[in-house]
């Protein structure tokens, strides 16, 4: 895949923006839309200076609509980024805002990575919320993302950034693609970096009407090592062969930068092993044991779906719908374990994307059905304090979900994707 590294000084147009019109829209269900079909922008916040930070962005050009004004003209893709930064404790207070355009002009449309970054004012001690709106101008489609900016302590994850062999920002916390990589932390240059490696096998979430499957985490590392940042704030680190690693400047707390060891194709589902594991939510213990111990996993997982649909065409369609939800869960809900294993991932796979999401600093409320309707199905997720991830939410479980759960599972087992309008 080709890469386009954008020249920010040429392609970015900045201007102040003080409108609060976005604040009136409080349904955030679009935050977790199917990113595989749309723009799917990826972002990183990196604190590179005392009084400023950088927003890195990445978009695959295959998600962008290229157009041309005349049949003899070059093709062009035009993307507008707009961000608003709010005080984390008062989301009506705007701290900064800006917009910029990325224009890619080509003679022939080919798939490539569109990567760039922009600096924005951000002082030490900053604790804020950035809302980013990315719009494909030619397609007239916009997608919204939220990132909490935390510049309160040098051990926090945003003081670190991984770069690949070409010195480009690496947008995933999954370490499977290389044996060694570069960890950057310019504000911690010449300091020792401590590395804690954990070999853990995390269970997938239990159904919403049962007790939570989460258990107390043992923070004692299985392997302990250290390295040193050079004068440019760089350190070559060995990627763990299994489990995940936590990188810290200060070991007096459990906070640091985490690098995980997910499946090679993550967030995509490309192997029969992952297909089988992700189907656990809708199969019995006996069925799952047979699948997980199969000598022919590919044919057996195909037969699992075929037996529920009666035809190969219907089986292909239900497989596409189910694993699209699995992959979307990986994109949006991954924390210290893959997104499909989490509480929000489980609910989104079985019930689909909710029609209404109320999002708060420390919680999310998902509503299936009409708001303020007693017959609507509502799930509440509480944000967990997790040193390895800022994206860990726990479902408040209730026995009242039992009938809803089995209704949805029965639908999947009958070969019909479940969805609540």
ZADOTOR-683362 format. One record per residue (C-alpha): x, y, z; residue number from 1. Coordinates in nm, 2 decimals, decimal comma. Each point is the difference from the previous one (the first is absolute). Layout:
% residues N
+--------+--------+--------+-----+
!      x !      y !      z !   i !
+--------+--------+--------+-----+
!      X !      Y !      Z ! NUM !
...
+--------+--------+--------+-----+
% end
This chain:
% residues 421
+--------+--------+--------+-----+
!      x !      y !      z !   i !
+--------+--------+--------+-----+
!   0,00 !   0,00 !   0,00 !   1 !
!   0,14 !   0,34 !  -0,09 !   2 !
!   0,02 !   0,28 !   0,25 !   3 !
!  -0,07 !   0,37 !  -0,03 !   4 !
!   0,18 !   0,21 !   0,27 !   5 !
!  -0,17 !   0,34 !  -0,01 !   6 !
!   0,19 !   0,32 !   0,00 !   7 !
!  -0,20 !   0,18 !   0,27 !   8 !
!   0,13 !   0,35 !  -0,07 !   9 !
!  -0,14 !  -0,03 !  -0,35 !  10 !
!  -0,32 !  -0,19 !   0,04 !  11 !
!  -0,13 !   0,13 !   0,33 !  12 !
!  -0,21 !   0,31 !   0,03 !  13 !
!  -0,06 !   0,11 !   0,36 !  14 !
!  -0,26 !   0,24 !   0,13 !  15 !
!  -0,17 !   0,07 !   0,33 !  16 !
!  -0,35 !  -0,15 !   0,05 !  17 !
!  -0,21 !   0,10 !   0,29 !  18 !
!  -0,35 !  -0,13 !  -0,08 !  19 !
!  -0,15 !  -0,23 !   0,27 !  20 !
!  -0,26 !  -0,16 !  -0,24 !  21 !
!   0,16 !  -0,35 !   0,04 !  22 !
!  -0,09 !   0,01 !   0,37 !  23 !
!  -0,37 !  -0,02 !  -0,06 !  24 !
!   0,04 !  -0,35 !  -0,15 !  25 !
!   0,01 !  -0,24 !   0,29 !  26 !
!  -0,06 !  -0,34 !  -0,18 !  27 !
!   0,34 !  -0,15 !  -0,05 !  28 !
!  -0,10 !  -0,33 !  -0,16 !  29 !
!   0,19 !   0,11 !  -0,31 !  30 !
!   0,33 !  -0,03 !   0,19 !  31 !
!  -0,02 !  -0,38 !  -0,03 !  32 !
!  -0,13 !  -0,03 !  -0,35 !  33 !
!   0,14 !  -0,26 !  -0,23 !  34 !
!   0,34 !   0,15 !  -0,07 !  35 !
!   0,09 !  -0,27 !  -0,25 !  36 !
!  -0,25 !   0,15 !  -0,25 !  37 !
!   0,07 !   0,37 !   0,06 !  38 !
!   0,30 !   0,24 !   0,04 !  39 !
!   0,14 !  -0,19 !   0,31 !  40 !
!   0,25 !   0,27 !   0,10 !  41 !
!   0,26 !  -0,09 !   0,27 !  42 !
!   0,15 !   0,25 !   0,24 !  43 !
!   0,28 !   0,03 !   0,24 !  44 !
!   0,07 !   0,28 !   0,26 !  45 !
!   0,37 !   0,04 !   0,07 !  46 !
!   0,14 !   0,25 !   0,25 !  47 !
!   0,32 !   0,12 !  -0,17 !  48 !
!   0,06 !   0,33 !   0,17 !  49 !
!  -0,07 !   0,18 !   0,33 !  50 !
!  -0,25 !   0,24 !  -0,15 !  51 !
!  -0,14 !  -0,19 !  -0,30 !  52 !
!  -0,10 !  -0,35 !  -0,12 !  53 !
!  -0,06 !  -0,17 !  -0,33 !  54 !
!  -0,30 !  -0,17 !  -0,15 !  55 !
!   0,10 !  -0,27 !  -0,24 !  56 !
!  -0,26 !  -0,13 !  -0,25 !  57 !
!  -0,02 !  -0,29 !  -0,24 !  58 !
!  -0,26 !  -0,09 !  -0,27 !  59 !
!   0,01 !  -0,27 !  -0,26 !  60 !
!  -0,06 !   0,16 !  -0,34 !  61 !
!  -0,24 !  -0,29 !  -0,09 !  62 !
!  -0,25 !   0,16 !   0,24 !  63 !
!   0,02 !   0,33 !  -0,18 !  64 !
!  -0,20 !   0,10 !  -0,30 !  65 !
!   0,22 !   0,14 !  -0,28 !  66 !
!  -0,16 !   0,23 !  -0,26 !  67 !
!   0,11 !   0,21 !  -0,29 !  68 !
!  -0,15 !   0,32 !  -0,15 !  69 !
!   0,05 !  -0,11 !  -0,37 !  70 !
!   0,08 !  -0,33 !  -0,17 !  71 !
!   0,35 !   0,12 !  -0,07 !  72 !
!   0,07 !   0,14 !   0,35 !  73 !
!   0,19 !  -0,17 !   0,28 !  74 !
!  -0,20 !  -0,18 !   0,27 !  75 !
!  -0,01 !   0,16 !   0,34 !  76 !
!  -0,11 !  -0,10 !   0,34 !  77 !
!  -0,09 !   0,27 !   0,25 !  78 !
!  -0,02 !  -0,06 !   0,37 !  79 !
!  -0,09 !   0,26 !   0,26 !  80 !
!   0,11 !  -0,04 !   0,36 !  81 !
!  -0,16 !   0,21 !   0,27 !  82 !
!   0,07 !  -0,03 !   0,37 !  83 !
!  -0,13 !   0,17 !   0,31 !  84 !
!   0,17 !  -0,04 !   0,34 !  85 !
!  -0,21 !   0,03 !   0,31 !  86 !
!   0,09 !   0,02 !   0,37 !  87 !
!  -0,04 !  -0,36 !   0,13 !  88 !
!  -0,18 !   0,12 !   0,30 !  89 !
!  -0,23 !   0,25 !  -0,18 !  90 !
!  -0,08 !  -0,12 !  -0,36 !  91 !
!  -0,18 !   0,33 !  -0,07 !  92 !
!   0,33 !   0,19 !   0,03 !  93 !
!   0,20 !   0,00 !  -0,33 !  94 !
!   0,38 !   0,02 !   0,05 !  95 !
!   0,11 !  -0,01 !  -0,37 !  96 !
!  -0,13 !  -0,09 !  -0,35 !  97 !
!   0,12 !  -0,01 !  -0,35 !  98 !
!  -0,07 !  -0,15 !  -0,35 !  99 !
!   0,23 !  -0,12 !  -0,27 ! 100 !
!  -0,03 !  -0,16 !  -0,34 ! 101 !
!   0,20 !  -0,29 !  -0,15 ! 102 !
!  -0,01 !   0,00 !  -0,38 ! 103 !
!   0,14 !  -0,30 !  -0,19 ! 104 !
!   0,03 !   0,06 !  -0,38 ! 105 !
!   0,09 !  -0,30 !  -0,21 ! 106 !
!  -0,01 !  -0,11 !  -0,36 ! 107 !
!  -0,10 !  -0,35 !   0,09 ! 108 !
!  -0,19 !  -0,11 !   0,31 ! 109 !
!   0,20 !  -0,27 !   0,19 ! 110 !
!  -0,03 !  -0,12 !   0,36 ! 111 !
!   0,24 !   0,17 !   0,24 ! 112 !
!   0,03 !   0,13 !   0,35 ! 113 !
!  -0,07 !   0,37 !   0,06 ! 114 !
!   0,20 !   0,10 !   0,30 ! 115 !
!   0,07 !   0,34 !   0,16 ! 116 !
!   0,01 !   0,20 !   0,33 ! 117 !
!  -0,07 !   0,34 !   0,13 ! 118 !
!   0,12 !   0,18 !   0,32 ! 119 !
!  -0,25 !   0,16 !   0,23 ! 120 !
!   0,05 !   0,21 !   0,32 ! 121 !
!   0,01 !  -0,22 !   0,31 ! 122 !
!   0,18 !   0,08 !   0,32 ! 123 !
!   0,12 !  -0,24 !   0,27 ! 124 !
!  -0,28 !  -0,09 !   0,24 ! 125 !
!  -0,26 !   0,01 !  -0,28 ! 126 !
!  -0,30 !  -0,23 !   0,04 ! 127 !
!  -0,25 !   0,05 !  -0,28 ! 128 !
!  -0,23 !  -0,16 !  -0,25 ! 129 !
!   0,06 !   0,02 !  -0,38 ! 130 !
!  -0,29 !  -0,06 !  -0,24 ! 131 !
!   0,13 !  -0,06 !  -0,35 ! 132 !
!  -0,23 !   0,02 !  -0,31 ! 133 !
!   0,15 !  -0,15 !  -0,31 ! 134 !
!  -0,20 !   0,07 !  -0,32 ! 135 !
!   0,04 !  -0,14 !  -0,35 ! 136 !
!  -0,09 !   0,31 !  -0,19 ! 137 !
!  -0,07 !  -0,18 !  -0,34 ! 138 !
!  -0,22 !  -0,26 !   0,17 ! 139 !
!  -0,16 !   0,26 !   0,24 ! 140 !
!   0,04 !  -0,25 !   0,29 ! 141 !
!   0,14 !   0,09 !   0,35 ! 142 !
!   0,11 !  -0,22 !   0,28 ! 143 !
!   0,06 !   0,10 !   0,36 ! 144 !
!   0,25 !  -0,13 !   0,25 ! 145 !
!   0,08 !   0,10 !   0,37 ! 146 !
!   0,34 !   0,00 !   0,16 ! 147 !
!   0,08 !   0,09 !   0,36 ! 148 !
!   0,32 !   0,20 !   0,02 ! 149 !
!   0,20 !  -0,07 !   0,32 ! 150 !
!   0,33 !   0,20 !   0,05 ! 151 !
!   0,00 !  -0,02 !   0,38 ! 152 !
!   0,28 !  -0,25 !   0,06 ! 153 !
!   0,30 !  -0,11 !  -0,20 ! 154 !
!  -0,09 !  -0,37 !   0,05 ! 155 !
!  -0,33 !   0,05 !  -0,19 ! 156 !
!  -0,04 !  -0,19 !  -0,33 ! 157 !
!  -0,01 !   0,32 !  -0,22 ! 158 !
!   0,36 !   0,08 !   0,10 ! 159 !
!   0,10 !  -0,30 !  -0,21 ! 160 !
!  -0,03 !  -0,09 !  -0,37 ! 161 !
!   0,10 !  -0,30 !  -0,20 ! 162 !
!   0,16 !   0,05 !  -0,34 ! 163 !
!   0,08 !  -0,26 !  -0,27 ! 164 !
!   0,31 !  -0,07 !  -0,20 ! 165 !
!  -0,07 !   0,30 !  -0,22 ! 166 !
!  -0,04 !   0,23 !   0,31 ! 167 !
!  -0,37 !   0,03 !  -0,06 ! 168 !
!  -0,26 !   0,01 !   0,28 ! 169 !
!  -0,14 !  -0,35 !   0,07 ! 170 !
!  -0,37 !   0,03 !   0,07 ! 171 !
!  -0,06 !  -0,34 !   0,16 ! 172 !
!   0,08 !  -0,13 !   0,35 ! 173 !
!   0,03 !  -0,35 !  -0,16 ! 174 !
!   0,36 !  -0,10 !  -0,02 ! 175 !
!  -0,03 !  -0,31 !  -0,22 ! 176 !
!   0,15 !   0,15 !  -0,32 ! 177 !
!   0,36 !   0,03 !   0,11 ! 178 !
!   0,26 !  -0,14 !   0,24 ! 179 !
!   0,14 !   0,34 !   0,10 ! 180 !
!  -0,12 !   0,36 !  -0,03 ! 181 !
!   0,08 !   0,35 !   0,12 ! 182 !
!  -0,16 !   0,15 !   0,30 ! 183 !
!   0,01 !   0,38 !   0,01 ! 184 !
!  -0,04 !   0,24 !   0,29 ! 185 !
!   0,18 !   0,33 !  -0,07 ! 186 !
!  -0,10 !   0,15 !   0,34 ! 187 !
!   0,17 !  -0,30 !   0,17 ! 188 !
!   0,32 !   0,01 !  -0,20 ! 189 !
!   0,31 !  -0,15 !   0,17 ! 190 !
!  -0,22 !  -0,17 !   0,26 ! 191 !
!  -0,02 !  -0,37 !   0,09 ! 192 !
!  -0,31 !  -0,18 !  -0,13 ! 193 !
!  -0,12 !  -0,30 !   0,21 ! 194 !
!  -0,17 !  -0,29 !  -0,19 ! 195 !
!  -0,25 !  -0,23 !   0,17 ! 196 !
!  -0,12 !  -0,30 !  -0,20 ! 197 !
!  -0,32 !  -0,19 !   0,09 ! 198 !
!  -0,11 !  -0,33 !  -0,13 ! 199 !
!  -0,37 !  -0,02 !   0,06 ! 200 !
!  -0,29 !  -0,18 !  -0,16 ! 201 !
!  -0,31 !   0,22 !   0,02 ! 202 !
!  -0,34 !  -0,15 !  -0,01 ! 203 !
!  -0,28 !   0,14 !  -0,22 ! 204 !
!  -0,29 !   0,18 !   0,17 ! 205 !
!  -0,28 !  -0,21 !   0,16 ! 206 !
!  -0,36 !   0,06 !  -0,10 ! 207 !
!  -0,16 !   0,32 !   0,13 ! 208 !
!  -0,23 !  -0,17 !   0,25 ! 209 !
!   0,29 !  -0,20 !   0,17 ! 210 !
!   0,28 !   0,11 !   0,24 ! 211 !
!   0,29 !   0,18 !  -0,17 ! 212 !
!   0,28 !  -0,22 !  -0,12 ! 213 !
!   0,26 !   0,26 !   0,10 ! 214 !
!   0,24 !  -0,08 !   0,28 ! 215 !
!   0,25 !   0,19 !   0,21 ! 216 !
!   0,32 !   0,06 !  -0,21 ! 217 !
!   0,33 !  -0,11 !   0,13 ! 218 !
!   0,24 !   0,29 !  -0,07 ! 219 !
!   0,32 !  -0,20 !   0,07 ! 220 !
!   0,17 !  -0,03 !  -0,35 ! 221 !
!   0,11 !  -0,34 !  -0,14 ! 222 !
!   0,31 !   0,17 !  -0,15 ! 223 !
!   0,16 !   0,32 !   0,11 ! 224 !
!   0,26 !   0,19 !  -0,20 ! 225 !
!   0,11 !   0,36 !  -0,08 ! 226 !
!   0,15 !   0,21 !  -0,28 ! 227 !
!   0,10 !   0,37 !  -0,04 ! 228 !
!  -0,13 !   0,28 !  -0,22 ! 229 !
!   0,28 !   0,17 !  -0,20 ! 230 !
!   0,05 !   0,37 !  -0,04 ! 231 !
!  -0,27 !   0,01 !  -0,26 ! 232 !
!  -0,25 !  -0,18 !   0,22 ! 233 !
!   0,02 !  -0,33 !  -0,18 ! 234 !
!   0,05 !  -0,36 !   0,11 ! 235 !
!   0,01 !  -0,32 !  -0,20 ! 236 !
!  -0,22 !  -0,25 !   0,18 ! 237 !
!  -0,06 !  -0,37 !  -0,05 ! 238 !
!  -0,36 !  -0,09 !  -0,07 ! 239 !
!  -0,13 !  -0,27 !   0,23 ! 240 !
!  -0,06 !  -0,34 !  -0,15 ! 241 !
!  -0,32 !  -0,04 !   0,21 ! 242 !
!  -0,21 !   0,19 !   0,24 ! 243 !
!   0,05 !   0,37 !   0,02 ! 244 !
!   0,26 !   0,25 !   0,13 ! 245 !
!  -0,03 !   0,31 !   0,22 ! 246 !
!   0,26 !   0,28 !  -0,04 ! 247 !
!   0,05 !   0,24 !   0,29 ! 248 !
!   0,23 !   0,28 !   0,10 ! 249 !
!  -0,13 !  -0,01 !   0,36 ! 250 !
!  -0,08 !  -0,34 !   0,15 ! 251 !
!  -0,16 !   0,14 !   0,31 ! 252 !
!  -0,34 !  -0,03 !  -0,18 ! 253 !
!  -0,15 !  -0,24 !  -0,25 ! 254 !
!  -0,04 !   0,26 !  -0,27 ! 255 !
!   0,20 !  -0,02 !  -0,32 ! 256 !
!  -0,01 !  -0,07 !  -0,37 ! 257 !
!  -0,12 !  -0,35 !  -0,10 ! 258 !
!   0,08 !  -0,21 !  -0,31 ! 259 !
!  -0,22 !  -0,30 !  -0,05 ! 260 !
!   0,05 !  -0,33 !  -0,19 ! 261 !
!  -0,33 !  -0,06 !  -0,18 ! 262 !
!  -0,06 !  -0,22 !  -0,30 ! 263 !
!   0,22 !   0,07 !  -0,31 ! 264 !
!  -0,30 !   0,13 !  -0,21 ! 265 !
!  -0,16 !   0,20 !   0,28 ! 266 !
!  -0,25 !   0,17 !  -0,01 ! 267 !
!  -0,11 !  -0,21 !  -0,30 ! 268 !
!  -0,13 !  -0,36 !   0,04 ! 269 !
!   0,21 !  -0,20 !  -0,24 ! 270 !
!   0,06 !  -0,34 !   0,17 ! 271 !
!  -0,23 !  -0,28 !   0,09 ! 272 !
!   0,14 !   0,00 !   0,35 ! 273 !
!  -0,14 !   0,35 !   0,06 ! 274 !
!  -0,32 !  -0,07 !  -0,18 ! 275 !
!  -0,06 !  -0,29 !   0,24 ! 276 !
!   0,09 !   0,19 !   0,31 ! 277 !
!  -0,22 !   0,29 !  -0,09 ! 278 !
!  -0,31 !  -0,22 !  -0,05 ! 279 !
!   0,01 !  -0,11 !   0,37 ! 280 !
!  -0,28 !   0,25 !   0,08 ! 281 !
!  -0,26 !  -0,18 !  -0,20 ! 282 !
!   0,10 !  -0,37 !   0,03 ! 283 !
!  -0,04 !  -0,25 !   0,28 ! 284 !
!   0,29 !  -0,13 !   0,21 ! 285 !
!  -0,02 !  -0,33 !  -0,19 ! 286 !
!   0,01 !   0,16 !  -0,34 ! 287 !
!   0,28 !   0,23 !   0,10 ! 288 !
!   0,21 !  -0,28 !   0,14 ! 289 !
!  -0,04 !  -0,20 !  -0,32 ! 290 !
!   0,10 !   0,31 !  -0,21 ! 291 !
!   0,30 !   0,10 !   0,21 ! 292 !
!   0,14 !  -0,36 !  -0,01 ! 293 !
!  -0,08 !  -0,06 !  -0,37 ! 294 !
!   0,26 !  -0,15 !  -0,23 ! 295 !
!  -0,17 !   0,18 !  -0,29 ! 296 !
!  -0,08 !   0,34 !   0,15 ! 297 !
!  -0,08 !   0,18 !  -0,33 ! 298 !
!  -0,25 !  -0,25 !  -0,13 ! 299 !
!  -0,15 !  -0,05 !   0,34 ! 300 !
!  -0,07 !   0,38 !   0,06 ! 301 !
!  -0,14 !   0,02 !  -0,35 ! 302 !
!  -0,23 !  -0,29 !   0,07 ! 303 !
!  -0,10 !   0,16 !   0,33 ! 304 !
!  -0,15 !   0,30 !  -0,19 ! 305 !
!  -0,12 !  -0,21 !  -0,29 ! 306 !
!  -0,21 !  -0,22 !   0,23 ! 307 !
!  -0,18 !   0,31 !   0,12 ! 308 !
!  -0,08 !   0,15 !  -0,34 ! 309 !
!  -0,06 !  -0,29 !  -0,23 ! 310 !
!   0,18 !   0,15 !  -0,30 ! 311 !
!   0,36 !   0,11 !  -0,08 ! 312 !
!  -0,13 !   0,35 !  -0,11 ! 313 !
!  -0,18 !   0,06 !   0,33 ! 314 !
!   0,29 !  -0,14 !   0,19 ! 315 !
!   0,24 !   0,24 !  -0,17 ! 316 !
!  -0,23 !   0,29 !   0,08 ! 317 !
!  -0,04 !  -0,08 !   0,37 ! 318 !
!   0,38 !  -0,06 !   0,03 ! 319 !
!   0,07 !   0,34 !  -0,16 ! 320 !
!  -0,25 !   0,17 !   0,24 ! 321 !
!   0,12 !  -0,17 !   0,32 ! 322 !
!   0,38 !   0,04 !  -0,06 ! 323 !
!  -0,04 !   0,36 !  -0,12 ! 324 !
!  -0,14 !   0,07 !   0,34 ! 325 !
!   0,30 !  -0,19 !   0,16 ! 326 !
!   0,24 !   0,21 !  -0,20 ! 327 !
!  -0,18 !   0,33 !   0,08 ! 328 !
!   0,01 !  -0,10 !   0,37 ! 329 !
!   0,38 !  -0,05 !  -0,04 ! 330 !
!   0,04 !   0,35 !  -0,14 ! 331 !
!  -0,21 !   0,19 !   0,25 ! 332 !
!   0,01 !  -0,20 !   0,33 ! 333 !
!   0,34 !  -0,16 !   0,03 ! 334 !
!   0,18 !   0,06 !   0,33 ! 335 !
!   0,24 !  -0,24 !   0,16 ! 336 !
!  -0,19 !  -0,27 !  -0,19 ! 337 !
!  -0,15 !  -0,02 !  -0,34 ! 338 !
!  -0,32 !   0,21 !  -0,05 ! 339 !
!  -0,22 !  -0,30 !  -0,07 ! 340 !
!   0,08 !  -0,14 !   0,34 ! 341 !
!  -0,11 !   0,31 !   0,19 ! 342 !
!  -0,34 !   0,09 !   0,15 ! 343 !
!  -0,07 !   0,27 !  -0,26 ! 344 !
!   0,13 !  -0,23 !  -0,28 ! 345 !
!  -0,23 !  -0,29 !   0,11 ! 346 !
!  -0,31 !   0,22 !   0,01 ! 347 !
!   0,08 !   0,16 !  -0,34 ! 348 !
!   0,05 !  -0,34 !  -0,16 ! 349 !
!  -0,32 !  -0,16 !   0,13 ! 350 !
!  -0,23 !   0,30 !  -0,01 ! 351 !
!   0,16 !   0,23 !  -0,26 ! 352 !
!   0,08 !   0,37 !   0,02 ! 353 !
!  -0,25 !   0,18 !   0,23 ! 354 !
!  -0,21 !   0,28 !  -0,13 ! 355 !
!   0,09 !   0,23 !   0,28 ! 356 !
!   0,32 !   0,03 !   0,21 ! 357 !
!   0,03 !   0,25 !   0,28 ! 358 !
!   0,37 !   0,05 !   0,07 ! 359 !
!   0,14 !   0,14 !   0,32 ! 360 !
!   0,35 !   0,04 !   0,14 ! 361 !
!  -0,02 !  -0,32 !   0,20 ! 362 !
!  -0,28 !  -0,19 !  -0,15 ! 363 !
!  -0,21 !  -0,08 !  -0,31 ! 364 !
!  -0,37 !  -0,09 !  -0,03 ! 365 !
!  -0,11 !  -0,20 !  -0,30 ! 366 !
!  -0,37 !   0,01 !  -0,09 ! 367 !
!  -0,17 !  -0,24 !  -0,25 ! 368 !
!  -0,34 !   0,14 !  -0,09 ! 369 !
!  -0,15 !   0,34 !   0,07 ! 370 !
!   0,14 !   0,23 !   0,27 ! 371 !
!  -0,21 !   0,02 !   0,31 ! 372 !
!  -0,20 !  -0,31 !  -0,10 ! 373 !
!  -0,04 !  -0,25 !   0,28 ! 374 !
!   0,01 !  -0,28 !  -0,26 ! 375 !
!   0,34 !   0,11 !  -0,13 ! 376 !
!   0,31 !  -0,21 !   0,08 ! 377 !
!   0,26 !   0,19 !   0,19 ! 378 !
!   0,36 !  -0,09 !   0,09 ! 379 !
!   0,23 !   0,20 !   0,22 ! 380 !
!   0,38 !  -0,02 !  -0,01 ! 381 !
!   0,23 !   0,14 !   0,26 ! 382 !
!   0,35 !   0,10 !  -0,09 ! 383 !
!   0,26 !  -0,20 !   0,19 ! 384 !
!   0,32 !   0,14 !   0,14 ! 385 !
!   0,24 !  -0,21 !  -0,21 ! 386 !
!   0,38 !   0,07 !  -0,02 ! 387 !
!   0,03 !  -0,18 !  -0,33 ! 388 !
!  -0,28 !   0,16 !  -0,19 ! 389 !
!  -0,23 !   0,31 !   0,00 ! 390 !
!  -0,27 !  -0,19 !  -0,18 ! 391 !
!  -0,11 !  -0,25 !   0,26 ! 392 !
!  -0,37 !   0,00 !   0,09 ! 393 !
!  -0,20 !  -0,24 !   0,22 ! 394 !
!  -0,36 !  -0,08 !  -0,05 ! 395 !
!  -0,24 !   0,04 !   0,30 ! 396 !
!  -0,16 !  -0,35 !  -0,02 ! 397 !
!  -0,36 !  -0,09 !   0,08 ! 398 !
!  -0,21 !  -0,32 !  -0,01 ! 399 !
!  -0,26 !   0,21 !  -0,20 ! 400 !
!   0,22 !  -0,04 !  -0,31 ! 401 !
!  -0,05 !  -0,38 !   0,00 ! 402 !
!  -0,30 !  -0,02 !  -0,23 ! 403 !
!   0,14 !   0,27 !  -0,24 ! 404 !
!   0,33 !  -0,19 !  -0,02 ! 405 !
!  -0,16 !  -0,34 !  -0,09 ! 406 !
!  -0,23 !   0,16 !  -0,25 ! 407 !
!   0,30 !   0,16 !  -0,18 ! 408 !
!   0,21 !  -0,32 !   0,02 ! 409 !
!  -0,29 !  -0,21 !  -0,13 ! 410 !
!  -0,02 !   0,23 !  -0,30 ! 411 !
!   0,36 !  -0,04 !  -0,08 ! 412 !
!  -0,02 !  -0,38 !   0,04 ! 413 !
!  -0,30 !   0,00 !  -0,24 ! 414 !
!   0,22 !   0,17 !  -0,26 ! 415 !
!  -0,14 !   0,35 !   0,04 ! 416 !
!   0,21 !   0,30 !   0,10 ! 417 !
!  -0,16 !   0,17 !   0,31 ! 418 !
!  -0,06 !   0,37 !   0,00 ! 419 !
!  -0,23 !   0,22 !   0,21 ! 420 !
!  -0,13 !   0,30 !  -0,19 ! 421 !
+--------+--------+--------+-----+
% end
